[in-house]
Amino acid sequence: MTFIDFKKLLLDAEITLPKFSKLIKVSEKNIQAYKKKGEVPNPIAVIALCFADMHQLGIDYKSRIETLELKAKVKKGAGFAKKESLKKE
């Protein structure tokens, strides 16, 4: 799915990109990166389509998704903070 089609689905679902990313616990920066690629991954496309369809049917998908208590992924690896902690030891 193209990024433009993805954005149209978000409009159909009446959700902004920042609210979409917050709801599914994916960084807005990651989703914005798909704009440069021109298309979104299949799972993100499916989620957007389902949200749009549920909205059209009058289903409160936002509260349903919130009941899942999704957790955002935390980056692992050697970042700046990791290097700082090594210097202190």
N, C-alpha and C positions, 0 to 999 in steps of 0.2 A: 504494500500500500504506500502511495506517495505521502509525503509529509503534508501536502496541501489537502489531500483527501482525509487524512487524520485530523487536521485542524477543523475541517467541515463537520466531521463526526462529533468533535468536541462542542461545536456550536449547536448541533442537533441535540446533544445531551445537556445543553445549557450549563457547561462547566468550563472554566478557564484552564489553560495549561498549568499554571501554578497550583490550582486547586486539584486538578487531575493528578499531578505528580505527588502532591501531599497525600491524597486519598489512597493511592496505590503504593505509597512509600518508596518511590523511585525519585532520585534527585532530579530536580527541574533541569539542572545543567546537562544531565545525561539525555533527557528527552530533547532538549534544545539541540544537542549534538546531531540528532537524526535529521535536523533541518539541513545541515551541511551535506549529509549523505543523500538527501533527497527522498528517503523512504524510512519507514519505521519497521522494527522487527515484528514478526507475525504475532507474538503474544500481546504486544502493545496494541496492534491493530484490532485484534479480537476483543480486547477489553474495551476499546473505544466504541466499537460497533455494538457490543452488548449494552454499554451504558446508554448509547443513543436509542437503541431499541427499547430498553426498559423505560427510559424517559418518555418515549412516545406512547407507551402502554400505561403510563401513570404510576409506574413502580418507583418507590423511593430507594433507588439503588445506593445512594450515598450512605444512608443509615445502615443498610444491609451490609455494605462493605466494611463499615466501621465496626460491626459486630465481630469481624474476623480478627480484630486486634493485630493487624499486620505490623511487622517490625522492619524498620529500615536496615539495610545492610550496612555494616561498619567496615570501612577500609582497613585491611590488614597489610602489614609490610613496613618497610623502613621509610618512614616519613620524617619530616623535620623534627617532630616531637620525640620520635624514637632516637634520633641522633643526639638530641639534647640530654635525654636520660642516660645515654651511654657515657657522655662526657662527665656527668656527675659522679659516676661510680668509680 
